[in-house]
Each structure stands twice: as C-alpha cells, then as structure tokens.
Amino acid sequence: MDWILDMDRELFLFLNGLHTEWLDPLMMLFTQTQFWVPLYLFLIYLIFKNFGNEGWFVLAGVVVTILLADQITSSLMKPFFARLRPSHEPSLAGLVHLVDGYAGGRYGFASSHAANTFGTAWFIWKLFGTRYRWIGLMFVWCTLMTYTRVYLGVHYPGDVIVGALVGIGSGAIGWQLYLALRKKFKAQDLTVDNSDPKT
C-alpha cells in the first residue's frame, strides 16, 4: 500500500507540475459544474427526443446514478479514509500548484467529480452507444473534468481513478433501475390495452 501511495504522489506531482499560466483560468472554468449546463440540457433534449415520455424513466436512472456516486464518495469514503487532498497535505506544502488559492475540502478520496461524471457518461453511453457513435465523446468530457482536479492540485490520480470506478458501478445500478421501471410500466400499459373493450 505504501508503494501505491508513493507512486500516486509522484504521478500527482508530475501531472500537477505540467501547468502553464494560460491554462489556469481554463482549468478552473472546466472544473465547474455550471460551465457544463449546456451539455446537460442537450442530453436531456436528446433523451426526450428519442424516448418521449419514457425519458422520465431515463432521468430517474441518471439521478440515482449521480446520487449514489456522490453519496458514496462524499458521505462515506471521504470521512472514512480521511485522506488529505494534496492541497491540504503538509508534506507537499510549496510543491503543489494551486490556482487562485482554490484548495477544495479537507479530504479527497475518492473524487466526487470523477464519480459523478464517469457515472453519467457510462449511463449515457449505455443508452445511446448504438444510436450515436459520437456519444463516446462523453468519456473525453469526463476525463477532462477529472484531469482538472489533478491540475488544480485538489486530487491525486488515485482519487479520480477510484472515483471513476465508483461512478461506473453507480451507473450500472442506475441503468438497472431504468430497465426495471421501463419493464414495469410497459407491462402495465399492456394490461390496460388488453382490458380495453375497443380492442
């Protein structure tokens, strides 16, 4: 475990050290959830365009994915493991590149950003992967989002890798919920149709 933590630390210092002045404001912008609101609105439009009223079942699956990913990382893992973020680690004082004094919360394992974005990307890929080949770009988006966390000095690479795995697992649960809702309500629709005297 010590060897893994040392490697994580060294990789962090390498990646965090690859910074330039012009990238700092961009990385700070890209890491903010509100910056990606147009993307989220586009995905919601795409969902209802393709699935109609069933889109509400899809959104329920996405919401469960994000809630699970966020709660597992923020409410369970961070307080349980209590691993200091690089930005709060005394032994890294003076070695971490921070932007505008942004340091995040005290603990960083595992990354909620990584969990939420990878969970969402995995769910959307499962939903649209066979319809739109370009939807795989969602994984480019979540990779960029999670890289900003290392660039800004608030997460180790290990934080985002584990967070991504938590997100994918949460996405799998959200996906199963969506399938269950679709199956249940389609079965109810068939029952209603069969009892309709006009049929």
C-alpha positions in Angstrom: 0.0 0.0 0.0 2.8 2.4 0.8 4.3 1.7 -2.6 1.0 2.5 -4.3 0.6 5.7 -2.3 4.1 6.8 -3.2 3.5 6.2 -6.9 0.3 8.1 -6.6 2.1 11.0 -5.0 4.8 11.0 -7.6 2.4 10.8 -10.5 0.4 13.7 -9.0 3.5 15.9 -8.7 4.4 15.2 -12.3 0.9 15.9 -13.7 0.3 18.9 -11.4 3.6 20.3 -12.5 2.5 20.4 -16.1 0.9 23.7 -15.8 1.0 27.0 -17.7 -0.3 30.4 -16.9 -2.8 30.5 -19.8 -4.3 27.1 -18.8 -5.0 28.0 -15.2 -8.3 30.0 -15.8 -9.5 27.4 -18.4 -9.0 24.5 -15.9 -10.8 26.5 -13.2 -13.6 27.1 -15.7 -13.8 23.5 -16.9 -13.9 22.1 -13.3 -17.1 24.0 -12.5 -20.4 22.0 -12.9 -22.3 25.1 -14.1 -20.0 25.5 -17.1 -21.4 22.2 -18.5 -25.1 23.1 -18.1 -25.5 23.4 -21.9 -24.2 19.9 -22.3 -26.7 18.6 -19.7 -29.5 20.4 -21.3 -28.5 18.9 -24.7 -28.5 15.4 -23.2 -32.0 16.0 -21.7 -33.2 17.1 -25.1 -31.7 14.1 -26.7 -33.3 11.8 -24.2 -36.8 13.1 -24.7 -36.4 13.3 -28.4 -35.6 9.6 -28.6 -37.7 8.2 -25.8 -40.6 10.6 -25.4 -42.4 10.1 -22.0 -40.1 7.2 -21.2 -37.4 9.9 -20.9 -38.6 10.3 -17.3 -37.5 6.8 -16.5 -34.2 7.6 -18.1 -33.8 10.7 -15.9 -34.7 8.7 -12.8 -31.8 6.3 -13.7 -29.4 9.2 -14.2 -30.5 10.9 -10.9 -30.0 7.6 -9.0 -26.6 7.2 -10.6 -25.4 10.7 -9.6 -26.9 10.5 -6.1 -25.2 7.1 -5.4 -21.9 8.2 -6.8 -21.9 11.5 -4.9 -23.1 10.0 -1.6 -20.7 7.0 -1.7 -17.7 9.3 -2.3 -18.6 12.3 -0.3 -20.6 10.9 2.7 -18.9 7.5 3.0 -15.4 7.3 1.6 -14.0 10.8 2.3 -14.8 10.8 6.0 -13.9 7.1 6.4 -10.5 7.1 4.7 -9.8 10.8 5.7 -7.0 11.1 3.1 -5.9 14.7 2.9 -6.1 16.4 -0.5 -2.7 17.3 -2.0 -3.7 20.9 -1.4 -4.0 20.2 2.3 -1.1 17.8 2.7 1.6 19.4 4.9 4.4 17.3 3.4 3.5 18.8 0.0 3.5 22.4 1.1 5.1 24.6 -1.5 5.2 21.7 -4.1 1.5 21.9 -5.2 0.4 24.2 -8.0 -2.9 25.8 -6.9 -5.0 28.3 -8.9 -6.4 31.4 -7.2 -6.0 29.8 -3.8 -8.6 27.1 -4.6 -7.9 24.1 -2.3 -11.2 22.2 -2.0 -12.4 20.5 1.1 -10.1 18.8 3.5 -10.4 15.2 2.3 -10.2 13.9 -1.3 -10.5 10.1 -1.5 -12.4 9.4 -3.6 -13.2 12.1 -6.2 -16.9 13.0 -6.4 -16.3 14.8 -9.7 -14.9 11.6 -11.2 -17.7 9.5 -9.7 -20.5 11.8 -11.0 -19.1 12.4 -14.4 -18.0 8.8 -15.2 -21.3 7.5 -13.8 -23.2 9.9 -16.1 -21.0 9.1 -19.1 -21.4 5.4 -18.6 -25.2 5.6 -18.4 -25.5 7.8 -21.4 -23.2 5.5 -23.4 -25.3 2.5 -22.5 -28.4 4.5 -23.6 -27.1 5.9 -26.9 -24.0 4.0 -27.7 -25.6 2.0 -30.6 -27.5 5.0 -31.9 -24.9 7.7 -31.9 -21.2 6.7 -32.3 -20.1 10.1 -31.3 -21.6 9.7 -27.8 -18.3 8.0 -26.8 -17.0 11.6 -26.6 -18.7 11.6 -23.2 -15.7 9.8 -21.9 -13.4 12.5 -23.3 -15.5 15.0 -21.3 -15.3 13.2 -18.0 -11.6 12.5 -18.5 -11.1 16.3 -19.0 -13.2 17.0 -15.9 -11.3 14.7 -13.7 -7.9 15.8 -15.1 -8.8 19.4 -14.0 -8.9 18.1 -10.4 -5.3 16.9 -10.6 -4.2 20.0 -12.4 -5.8 22.2 -9.8 -4.0 20.3 -7.0 -7.1 19.0 -5.2 -6.9 15.3 -6.1 -4.3 12.6 -6.5 -4.7 10.4 -9.7 -5.7 7.5 -7.4 -8.6 9.6 -6.1 -10.0 10.1 -9.6 -9.4 6.5 -10.7 -11.3 5.1 -7.8 -13.9 7.8 -8.1 -14.4 6.8 -11.8 -14.9 3.1 -10.8 -17.4 4.1 -8.1 -19.2 6.2 -10.8 -19.3 3.3 -13.3 -20.7 1.0 -10.6 -23.3 3.6 -9.7 -24.2 3.9 -13.3 -24.7 0.2 -13.6 -27.2 0.4 -10.7 -29.0 3.4 -12.2 -29.2 1.6 -15.5 -30.8 -1.5 -13.9 -33.3 0.8 -12.2 -34.2 2.4 -15.6 -34.7 -1.1 -17.1 -36.9 -2.2 -14.2 -39.0 1.0 -14.5 -39.4 0.6 -18.2 -40.4 -3.1 -17.9 -42.8 -2.5 -15.1 -44.7 0.4 -16.7 -44.7 -1.2 -20.2 -46.3 -4.3 -18.6 -49.0 -2.1 -17.0 -49.6 -0.5 -20.4 -50.2 -3.9 -22.0 -52.6 -4.8 -19.2 -54.6 -1.6 -19.8 -54.6 -2.3 -23.6 -55.8 -5.9 -23.1 -58.7 -4.8 -20.9 -59.8 -2.0 -23.3 -63.2 -3.1 -24.8 -62.3 -1.3 -28.0 -59.5 -3.7 -28.8 
